Amino acid sequence: MVSDEQIQQWADEAEAGYDVDVLKRRGRGRPGRGAEPMHVVAVRLTAEELDALDVAAAKHDMSRSEAIRAALAHFAG
């Protein structure tokens, strides 16, 4: 839930105005990882596999995607 204080803070920020040039430079969506477009690949995992992935990712301070990419790099390398 969002508190009344947070809503007021957002309203104050909006009323003060935004720097449009800064917002335009930021871009949309997730930042790219390289010059080429990325591909999304769906993978089906059991609950146990997903739990193991989450534990390994947390242990190495990684997201799920980062852990999967690291495992693929290790496997392919």
C-alpha positions in Angstrom: 0.0 0.0 0.0 1.1 3.6 -0.6 0.9 5.9 2.3 -0.7 9.4 2.2 2.7 10.9 2.8 4.1 9.1 -0.3 1.2 10.3 -2.4 1.8 13.9 -1.2 5.5 13.6 -2.0 4.7 12.5 -5.6 2.1 15.3 -6.0 4.6 17.9 -4.7 7.2 16.5 -7.2 4.8 16.7 -10.1 3.6 20.2 -9.2 7.3 21.4 -9.1 7.7 20.0 -12.6 10.0 17.6 -14.3 13.1 18.1 -16.5 11.8 16.8 -19.8 15.3 16.6 -21.3 16.4 14.3 -18.5 13.3 12.1 -18.9 13.8 11.8 -22.6 17.4 10.7 -22.2 16.5 8.0 -19.8 14.9 5.8 -22.5 12.1 3.3 -22.1 12.1 -0.3 -20.9 15.0 -2.2 -19.5 18.5 -1.0 -20.3 20.1 -3.0 -23.1 22.9 -5.4 -22.4 24.6 -4.8 -25.7 24.3 -3.4 -29.2 22.0 -6.2 -30.5 18.4 -6.8 -29.4 17.8 -9.5 -26.8 15.7 -12.6 -27.2 13.3 -13.9 -24.6 13.4 -17.7 -24.1 10.7 -19.4 -22.1 12.0 -22.3 -19.8 9.8 -24.5 -17.7 11.2 -25.3 -14.3 9.8 -27.4 -11.4 9.2 -25.7 -8.1 12.3 -27.4 -6.7 14.5 -26.1 -9.7 13.1 -22.6 -9.3 13.8 -22.7 -5.5 17.4 -23.9 -6.1 17.8 -21.2 -8.7 16.6 -18.5 -6.3 18.9 -19.7 -3.6 21.9 -19.8 -5.9 21.0 -16.3 -7.3 20.6 -14.8 -3.8 23.9 -16.4 -2.6 25.7 -14.6 -5.4 23.7 -11.4 -5.2 22.2 -12.0 -8.7 18.8 -11.8 -10.3 17.3 -15.0 -11.7 18.2 -13.9 -15.2 21.8 -13.1 -14.3 22.1 -16.5 -12.6 20.7 -18.3 -15.6 23.0 -16.4 -18.0 26.0 -17.3 -15.8 25.0 -21.0 -15.7 24.6 -21.0 -19.5 28.0 -19.3 -20.0 29.6 -21.9 -17.7 27.9 -24.7 -19.6 28.7 -23.4 -23.0 32.3 -22.4 -22.2 
